């Protein structure tokens, strides 16, 4: 909009013209917002509020009369309050670069004053004290011109090759060098001891390593020897196991063969022998029975044959009597006696023949004729013997 002005964030707009402001300032201060500036009646100018820097390089004389060259850097800016802006605007609005120049001069004066009240030792060892006293001494003047200091840094202090600072530092340097030498000697000694310890440990390690290697080699050799022996030993053990297994197999096979032979040969042979014995006993019994039967049959047949021959025997005896000179005294009874005598003789002959034949049969193997009754009578005598005692 025509006549409406807005200052930058790091600027303050100073509007002059018109009536006097209630703060008593000769112009209106606008910060952070815009304002309408009537053309031809009012005029707007801008004052920077950004950070600025001033350098100080001043030769100062200490309380000891020693000249020191002191370099410092001041960081400052226009204060944020309206009073500071008004004070700075009235002094620096037309030439804002003068703020750095004036600030440097103010701090240079206070720096000379503060350094003149301190010794070199204090200035060198207590720089922060120097900066704080310079800030405190310049604060009132800076407020009057509307400026505020953010920081003051002492960059360097030197005695312009006078050698005082070096001499002051010499004892410390010597002590430091001494301490450094001591530390170096201690470090060297520690390094030497460490080297000796390292060498000792290396020697000990080498010795232990040699021992371990020797033991390891001995174990390896022993293991190899055992392995070399284990081969034939294990082979022999394996062969023994094989032989034992083969012997066990042979034993089992022999037992199996024995059982097979028993089953295939012995048992059948025993069965066959038993069969033969049974058959032999049966055959013997059969032969005995047949012999007994034959003997019995032979006796019966013999008796029958002798009986059948008895009339012929009697006839032959009677024929012998026919040519003999025999006198019969008692007639018919005498003849009867003679006839009875002839019959008794025939029976006697028959009995003799029968005994002879039975004796032969009794002596034959398996014969049991001795237990058989004679063919004559119930008492074993020839038939007709009992009543033939009266024959002459």
C-alpha positions as CSV (number, residue, x, y, z in Angstrom):
1,X,0.0,0.0,0.0
2,X,1.3,3.5,-0.8
3,X,3.0,5.0,2.3
4,X,2.9,1.7,4.4
5,X,6.4,0.7,5.5
6,X,7.7,-2.5,7.2
7,X,11.2,-2.7,8.7
8,X,13.4,-5.8,8.4
9,X,13.6,-8.3,11.3
10,X,17.0,-6.9,12.3
11,X,16.1,-3.3,11.8
12,X,14.3,-0.5,13.7
13,X,12.2,2.0,11.6
14,X,12.5,5.5,12.9
15,X,9.6,7.7,11.7
16,X,10.1,11.4,12.1
17,X,7.7,14.3,11.5
18,X,4.2,15.3,12.9
19,X,3.4,15.7,16.5
20,X,5.8,14.8,19.4
21,X,5.5,11.3,20.7
22,X,4.3,10.5,24.2
23,X,7.7,9.0,25.1
24,X,9.3,12.3,24.6
25,X,11.5,10.9,21.8
26,X,11.9,13.1,18.7
27,X,10.8,10.2,16.4
28,X,8.6,7.1,16.5
29,X,10.3,3.7,16.9
30,X,8.7,0.8,15.0
31,X,10.2,-2.7,15.5
32,X,8.8,-6.0,14.3
33,X,5.7,-4.6,12.5
34,X,4.8,-2.0,9.8
35,X,3.4,1.5,10.0
36,X,1.8,4.0,7.7
37,X,4.2,6.8,6.8
38,X,2.4,9.8,5.3
39,X,4.2,11.1,2.3
40,X,5.7,14.5,2.5
41,X,4.6,14.8,6.1
42,X,6.7,12.1,7.7
43,X,10.1,10.6,7.0
44,X,11.2,7.0,7.8
45,X,14.8,5.9,8.4
46,X,16.2,2.5,9.4
47,X,18.7,1.6,12.2
48,X,20.4,-1.8,12.1
49,X,19.9,-4.0,15.2
50,X,22.3,-6.8,14.0
51,X,25.5,-8.0,15.7
52,X,28.6,-5.9,14.9
53,X,32.3,-6.3,15.7
54,X,35.0,-4.0,16.8
55,X,38.7,-4.9,17.1
56,X,41.2,-3.4,19.6
57,X,45.0,-3.5,19.2
58,X,46.4,-1.3,22.0
59,X,49.8,-0.9,23.6
60,X,49.3,-0.8,27.3
61,X,51.7,-0.4,30.2
62,X,51.4,-2.6,33.2
63,X,51.7,-1.6,36.9
64,X,55.3,-2.8,36.6
65,X,56.0,-0.5,33.7
66,X,56.3,-3.2,31.1
67,X,54.7,-2.4,27.8
68,X,52.3,-5.0,26.5
69,X,50.6,-5.3,23.1
70,X,47.0,-6.4,23.8
71,X,44.6,-7.5,21.0
72,X,40.9,-7.9,21.8
73,X,37.6,-8.4,19.9
74,X,34.3,-6.9,21.0
75,X,30.9,-8.2,19.9
76,X,28.1,-5.5,20.3
77,X,24.8,-4.3,19.0
78,X,22.1,-1.7,19.5
79,X,20.0,-2.5,22.5
80,X,16.5,-3.9,22.0
81,X,14.7,-1.4,24.2
82,X,13.2,1.8,22.8
83,X,15.5,4.0,24.8
84,X,18.7,2.3,23.5
85,X,17.3,2.6,19.9
86,X,16.5,6.3,20.4
87,X,20.0,6.9,21.9
88,X,21.8,5.0,19.1
89,X,19.6,6.6,16.4
90,X,20.4,10.1,17.6
91,X,24.1,9.3,17.5
92,X,24.7,6.9,14.6
93,X,21.7,7.0,12.3
94,X,23.4,9.1,9.7
95,X,26.7,7.1,9.9
96,X,26.2,3.7,11.4
97,X,29.8,2.6,10.8
98,X,30.8,5.0,13.5
99,X,29.4,2.5,16.1
100,X,32.4,0.1,15.6
101,X,34.9,2.9,15.7
102,X,33.5,4.5,18.8
103,X,33.1,1.2,20.5
104,X,36.8,0.3,19.8
105,X,38.0,3.6,21.2
106,X,35.9,3.3,24.3
107,X,37.3,-0.2,25.0
108,X,40.8,0.8,24.1
109,X,40.7,3.5,26.8
110,X,39.3,1.1,29.4
111,X,41.7,-1.6,28.4
112,X,44.7,0.7,29.0
113,X,43.3,1.7,32.3
114,X,42.7,-1.8,33.5
115,X,46.0,-3.1,32.2
116,X,47.8,-0.3,34.1
117,X,46.4,-1.6,37.4
118,X,47.6,-5.2,36.9
119,X,50.9,-7.0,36.7
120,X,52.1,-9.0,33.7
121,X,51.6,-12.2,35.7
122,X,48.0,-11.3,36.4
123,X,47.3,-10.3,32.9
124,X,48.8,-13.4,31.4
125,X,47.3,-15.8,33.9
126,X,44.0,-14.1,34.5
127,X,42.7,-13.0,31.1
128,X,39.1,-13.5,32.0
129,X,39.5,-11.1,34.9
130,X,40.9,-8.5,32.5
131,X,38.0,-8.9,30.1
132,X,35.5,-8.7,32.9
133,X,36.9,-5.5,34.4
134,X,37.1,-3.9,30.9
135,X,33.4,-4.8,30.3
136,X,32.4,-3.4,33.7
137,X,34.3,-0.2,33.1
138,X,32.8,0.4,29.7
139,X,29.2,-0.6,30.4
140,X,28.0,2.9,31.5
141,X,29.3,4.6,28.5
142,X,28.0,2.0,26.1
143,X,24.5,2.3,27.6
144,X,24.6,6.0,27.1
145,X,25.2,5.6,23.4
146,X,22.5,2.9,23.2
147,X,24.9,-0.1,22.7
148,X,25.2,-3.4,24.5
149,X,28.2,-5.7,24.6
150,X,27.7,-9.4,24.1
151,X,31.3,-10.5,24.6
152,X,34.9,-9.4,24.9
153,X,37.7,-11.8,24.0
154,X,41.4,-11.1,24.7
155,X,43.1,-12.6,21.6
156,X,46.7,-12.1,22.4
157,X,49.2,-10.5,24.8
158,X,52.8,-10.0,24.0
159,X,55.7,-8.0,25.5
160,X,56.9,-6.9,22.0
161,X,60.0,-9.2,22.2
162,X,61.1,-7.8,25.6
163,X,61.5,-11.3,26.9
164,X,59.6,-10.7,30.1
165,X,56.9,-13.1,29.4
166,X,59.4,-15.6,28.2
167,X,61.5,-15.1,31.4
168,X,58.3,-15.4,33.4
169,X,57.6,-18.6,31.7
170,X,61.2,-19.8,32.0
171,X,60.8,-21.4,35.4
172,X,57.7,-23.0,34.4
173,X,59.2,-24.1,31.1
174,X,62.2,-25.4,33.0
175,X,60.0,-27.2,35.5
176,X,58.0,-28.4,32.6
177,X,61.1,-29.5,30.8
178,X,62.4,-31.1,33.9
179,X,59.2,-32.8,34.5
180,X,59.2,-33.7,30.8
181,X,62.7,-35.1,31.1
182,X,61.8,-37.0,34.3
183,X,58.7,-38.2,32.6
184,X,60.8,-39.1,29.5
185,X,63.4,-40.8,31.7
186,X,60.7,-42.7,33.5
187,X,59.1,-43.5,30.2
188,X,62.5,-44.7,28.9
189,X,63.1,-46.7,32.0
190,X,59.6,-48.1,31.8
191,X,60.1,-48.8,28.2
192,X,63.4,-50.5,29.0
193,X,61.8,-52.5,31.7
194,X,59.0,-53.2,29.5
195,X,61.4,-54.3,26.8
196,X,63.3,-56.4,29.3
197,X,60.1,-57.9,30.5
198,X,59.0,-58.4,27.0
199,X,62.3,-60.1,26.2
200,X,62.0,-62.2,29.3
201,X,58.5,-63.1,28.5
202,X,59.5,-63.9,24.9
203,X,62.3,-66.1,26.2
204,X,60.0,-67.7,28.6
205,X,57.4,-68.1,25.9
206,X,60.0,-69.5,23.6
207,X,61.1,-71.9,26.3
208,X,57.6,-72.9,27.1
209,X,56.9,-73.2,23.4
210,X,59.9,-75.4,23.0
211,X,58.8,-77.6,25.9
212,X,55.2,-77.7,24.6
213,X,56.5,-78.5,21.1
214,X,58.8,-81.2,22.5
215,X,55.9,-82.6,24.5
216,X,53.6,-82.3,21.6
217,X,56.2,-84.0,19.3
218,X,56.6,-86.7,21.9
219,X,52.9,-87.2,22.1
220,X,52.7,-87.2,18.3
221,X,55.5,-89.8,18.1
222,X,53.9,-91.9,20.8
223,X,50.6,-91.6,19.1
224,X,52.2,-92.5,15.7
225,X,54.0,-95.4,17.3
226,X,50.8,-96.6,19.0
227,X,49.0,-96.1,15.7
228,X,51.7,-98.1,14.0
229,X,51.4,-100.8,16.6
230,X,47.6,-100.5,16.7
231,X,47.5,-101.4,13.0
232,X,48.9,-105.0,13.4
233,X,47.5,-105.3,16.8
234,X,44.0,-104.4,15.7
235,X,44.5,-106.6,12.6
236,X,45.6,-109.5,14.9
237,X,42.7,-108.8,17.2
238,X,40.4,-108.7,14.2
239,X,41.9,-112.0,13.0
240,X,41.4,-113.5,16.4
241,X,37.9,-112.3,16.4
242,X,37.5,-113.8,12.9
243,X,39.1,-117.1,14.0
244,X,36.9,-117.2,17.1
245,X,33.9,-116.4,15.0
246,X,34.9,-119.1,12.5
247,X,35.5,-121.6,15.4
248,X,32.1,-120.7,16.9
249,X,30.6,-121.1,13.4
250,X,32.4,-124.4,12.9
251,X,31.2,-125.6,16.4
252,X,27.7,-124.6,15.6
253,X,28.0,-126.2,12.2
254,X,29.4,-129.4,13.8
255,X,26.6,-129.4,16.3
256,X,24.2,-128.8,13.5
257,X,25.9,-131.6,11.5
258,X,25.8,-133.9,14.5
259,X,22.1,-133.2,15.0
260,X,21.6,-133.8,11.3
261,X,23.6,-137.1,11.5
262,X,21.7,-138.1,14.5
263,X,18.5,-137.3,12.7
264,X,19.6,-138.7,9.3
265,X,21.8,-141.7,10.3
266,X,21.8,-142.6,14.0
267,X,18.1,-142.4,14.6
268,X,17.3,-144.2,11.4
269,X,20.1,-146.8,12.2
270,X,18.8,-147.2,15.7
271,X,15.3,-147.5,14.4
272,X,16.5,-150.0,11.8
273,X,18.5,-152.0,14.4
274,X,15.5,-152.0,16.7
275,X,13.4,-153.1,13.7
276,X,15.9,-155.8,13.0
277,X,16.0,-156.9,16.6
278,X,12.3,-156.9,16.7
279,X,12.2,-158.9,13.5
280,X,14.9,-161.2,14.8
281,X,13.1,-161.8,18.0
282,X,9.9,-162.4,16.1
283,X,11.7,-164.7,13.7
284,X,13.4,-166.5,16.6
285,X,10.0,-166.9,18.3
286,X,8.6,-168.0,15.0
287,X,11.4,-170.5,14.5
288,X,11.0,-171.8,18.1
289,X,7.3,-172.1,17.7
290,X,7.9,-173.9,14.3
291,X,10.5,-176.1,15.9
292,X,8.3,-176.9,18.8
293,X,5.5,-177.5,16.4
294,X,7.8,-179.6,14.2
295,X,9.1,-181.6,17.1
296,X,5.6,-182.2,18.3
297,X,4.5,-183.2,14.8
298,X,7.6,-185.4,14.4
299,X,6.9,-187.2,17.7
300,X,3.3,-187.7,16.7
301,X,4.4,-189.0,13.3
302,X,7.1,-191.2,14.8
303,X,4.7,-192.6,17.3
304,X,2.2,-193.2,14.6
305,X,4.9,-194.9,12.4
306,X,6.1,-197.1,15.3
307,X,2.5,-198.0,16.2
308,X,1.9,-198.9,12.6
309,X,5.1,-201.0,12.6
310,X,4.1,-202.8,15.8
311,X,2.1,-205.6,14.1
312,X,5.0,-206.2,11.8
313,X,7.5,-206.4,14.7
314,X,5.2,-208.8,16.5
315,X,4.9,-210.8,13.3
316,X,8.6,-211.0,12.9
317,X,9.0,-212.1,16.5
318,X,6.3,-214.7,16.0
319,X,8.1,-215.9,12.9
320,X,11.2,-216.4,14.9
321,X,9.2,-218.5,17.3
322,X,8.0,-220.6,14.5
323,X,11.3,-222.3,13.9
324,X,12.0,-222.6,17.7
325,X,11.4,-225.7,19.7
326,X,8.9,-224.2,22.2
327,X,6.7,-226.4,24.5
328,X,3.4,-225.0,25.6
329,X,2.5,-226.5,28.9
330,X,-0.7,-224.8,29.8
331,X,-2.6,-225.0,26.5
332,X,-4.4,-222.0,25.4
333,X,-3.3,-220.0,28.3
334,X,0.2,-220.7,27.5
335,X,-0.3,-219.6,23.9
336,X,-1.9,-216.5,25.2
337,X,1.1,-215.8,27.4
338,X,3.5,-216.4,24.5
339,X,1.5,-214.0,22.4
340,X,1.3,-211.4,25.1
341,X,5.1,-211.8,25.6
342,X,5.6,-211.2,21.8
343,X,3.5,-208.1,22.0
344,X,5.3,-206.9,25.1
345,X,8.6,-207.3,23.3
346,X,7.3,-205.3,20.4
347,X,6.2,-202.6,22.7
348,X,9.6,-202.6,24.4
349,X,11.4,-202.2,21.1
350,X,9.0,-199.4,20.2
351,X,9.7,-197.7,23.5
352,X,13.4,-198.0,23.0
353,X,13.2,-196.5,19.5
354,X,11.0,-193.7,20.8
355,X,13.5,-192.7,23.5
356,X,16.3,-192.7,21.1
357,X,14.5,-190.5,18.7
358,X,13.3,-188.2,21.5
359,X,16.8,-187.8,22.8
360,X,18.0,-186.7,19.4
361,X,15.1,-184.2,19.2
362,X,15.8,-182.9,22.7
363,X,19.5,-182.2,21.8
364,X,18.4,-180.2,18.7
365,X,18.6,-176.3,19.1
366,X,15.3,-174.8,20.2
367,X,13.8,-178.2,21.0
368,X,11.4,-178.4,24.0
369,X,10.5,-182.1,23.5
370,X,11.7,-182.8,27.0
371,X,8.6,-181.2,28.4
372,X,6.4,-183.2,26.1
373,X,4.7,-186.4,27.3
374,X,5.8,-189.8,25.9
375,X,3.7,-191.3,23.2
376,X,2.9,-194.4,25.3
377,X,0.7,-193.6,28.1
378,X,0.0,-191.0,30.7
379,X,2.9,-192.2,32.9
380,X,5.4,-192.2,30.1
381,X,5.6,-196.0,29.8
382,X,5.2,-197.9,26.6
383,X,1.7,-199.1,25.9
384,X,1.0,-202.6,27.2
385,X,4.2,-202.5,29.5
386,X,2.1,-202.4,32.7
387,X,0.2,-205.6,32.0
388,X,2.9,-207.4,30.1
389,X,4.8,-208.4,33.2
390,X,3.4,-211.9,33.1
391,X,4.8,-212.8,29.7
392,X,7.4,-215.5,29.8
